[in-house]
Amino acid sequence: MPEWPNGTASRAVGLVPTQVQILSAAFYGGVQLINATVCLPIRNEQEISLGLKLQKVGAGKYNGYGGKKTDADKTIEDTARRELKEEAGIEAEDLEKVAELTFYWPQKPDWNQLVHVYVTRRWKGEIYAAEPDKITPEWHSLDKVPYDRMMPADQHWLPKVLKGEYVQATFVYNADNGLESFVFG
């Protein structure tokens, strides 16, 4: 496995020199990233609630609930709780951080994000379309997650999270939102 600047051995898939520079920048802090969250409600260890996004990055795809950190959020966990309430109408009683994912769009640098992923298994309220113009919530069996209707990176990191693994990964997308490369570690 290749050795990355932070000293860890990681699996790199399909990298070209410019992408290696972008991935290296993540280790050295050379690229501006938006702090964001994704929250995944899991019910009875059998189902996951995903929202069908209707706008912005990933429109027409399923995703967890989340968004950008604002100045009003004291912590990134506050962001996860706020976004979950805004998009799905529930208040998390527990949050478990399960992943830290970096996403790069070289052709759209304002989309570059560091995403903190949380799972919640207990919440107050019932999930509903709290922002029906932005996202439509749906429940999916954990053995039938619609990866073919999600962003391409999700099929690589989400199964690991659902198996109980903590995930750190970096993904590089092209201008058409296709996955160019990724690295775990």
URURBEL-V227113 format. One record per residue. N is the residue number from 1. PHI is phi in degrees with one decimal (none if undefined). D_CENTER is the distance of its C-alpha to the mean C-alpha in Angstrom with 2 decimals. Layout:
n:phi:d_center
N:PHI:D_CENTER
N:PHI:D_CENTER
This chain:
n:phi:d_center
1:none:24.76
2:-69.4:24.47
3:-95.7:24.69
4:-100.6:22.25
5:-55.6:23.41
6:-85.2:22.07
7:87.1:24.37
8:-96.9:21.99
9:-86.5:22.47
10:-135.5:19.45
11:-91.0:19.16
12:-110.6:19.01
13:-123.9:19.09
14:65.3:20.94
15:-80.7:20.97
16:-115.0:23.58
17:-51.9:25.05
18:-65.6:23.25
19:-71.9:19.84
20:-62.9:21.13
21:-62.9:22.07
22:-64.6:18.65
23:-63.5:17.08
24:-62.9:20.04
25:-59.9:19.49
26:-63.5:16.28
27:-74.3:18.63
28:-103.0:21.28
29:74.2:19.43
30:-87.2:20.95
31:-124.2:18.22
32:-72.7:17.20
33:-121.0:13.54
34:-85.7:12.27
35:-78.6:10.92
36:-144.6:8.25
37:-132.2:6.67
38:-135.1:5.10
39:-122.2:8.18
40:-118.8:9.52
41:-71.9:13.33
42:-120.5:15.32
43:-108.6:19.02
44:54.6:21.80
45:54.8:19.74
46:-126.0:20.29
47:-134.9:17.93
48:-124.9:14.36
49:-94.3:13.98
50:-123.5:11.73
51:-105.9:12.51
52:-81.5:14.04
53:-75.1:13.14
54:-111.1:16.45
55:-143.8:15.83
56:58.6:14.20
57:-58.0:11.41
58:84.4:10.96
59:-55.8:14.17
60:85.1:15.69
61:-119.8:12.65
62:-82.5:11.14
63:-157.1:7.76
64:-73.8:7.24
65:-95.8:9.03
66:171.9:8.34
67:174.0:9.45
68:-79.7:11.34
69:-71.1:13.51
70:-112.2:17.11
71:-62.3:20.40
72:-71.6:21.19
73:-82.0:18.41
74:-72.0:20.11
75:-134.0:17.11
76:-68.4:13.33
77:-66.3:13.96
78:-59.8:16.13
79:-61.7:13.42
80:-60.3:11.39
81:-65.0:14.82
82:-62.1:15.90
83:-64.2:13.08
84:-62.4:13.44
85:-66.2:17.15
86:-64.8:17.08
87:-92.0:15.09
88:-117.0:16.18
89:76.1:19.31
90:-118.9:18.93
91:-111.6:19.30
92:-66.7:17.52
93:-93.1:20.29
94:-143.6:18.17
95:-137.3:14.77
96:-117.1:13.92
97:-74.4:11.46
98:-120.0:10.25
99:-163.3:8.01
100:-133.0:7.87
101:-120.5:6.30
102:-109.1:8.47
103:-120.8:8.63
104:-120.5:12.27
105:-122.8:14.29
106:-54.9:17.84
107:-83.7:19.51
108:-136.9:17.40
109:-60.3:16.93
110:-72.5:16.24
111:-92.6:12.79
112:-58.9:11.93
113:-140.8:9.16
114:-107.5:8.51
115:-106.3:5.31
116:-96.7:6.79
117:-102.9:5.73
118:-125.2:8.99
119:-114.4:11.23
120:-125.0:14.35
121:-116.1:17.46
122:-136.0:19.92
123:-154.1:20.05
124:-100.6:22.80
125:98.0:23.34
126:-115.0:22.43
127:-68.7:19.33
128:-150.1:20.45
129:-77.8:19.60
130:-68.9:20.01
131:-125.9:19.11
132:-62.3:20.56
133:-83.9:20.55
134:-112.7:16.75
135:-156.9:15.28
136:-118.0:17.12
137:-71.9:16.14
138:-146.8:17.21
139:-92.3:17.66
140:-134.3:17.26
141:-61.8:19.02
142:-62.5:17.04
143:-92.4:19.31
144:-137.5:18.65
145:-65.1:14.93
146:-79.7:15.13
147:-57.3:13.30
148:-70.0:15.83
149:-117.6:14.62
150:-122.8:10.89
151:-61.6:9.48
152:-55.9:11.26
153:-66.0:8.78
154:-59.8:7.61
155:-68.5:11.24
156:-93.8:11.24
157:-95.5:8.77
158:-64.4:8.67
159:-58.7:12.51
160:-65.5:12.79
161:-61.3:10.99
162:-67.3:13.22
163:-88.5:16.12
164:94.8:15.71
165:-85.7:14.64
166:-85.9:12.85
167:-119.0:10.69
168:-124.5:10.81
169:-156.1:10.29
170:-127.6:10.78
171:-125.9:10.56
172:-118.5:13.20
173:-104.6:13.56
174:-95.2:17.03
175:-63.5:18.49
176:-96.4:18.19
177:64.6:14.40
178:-86.9:15.48
179:-80.1:14.01
180:-85.7:16.73
181:-164.8:15.89
182:-158.5:13.75
183:-147.2:14.76
184:-99.2:14.03
185:119.0:15.57
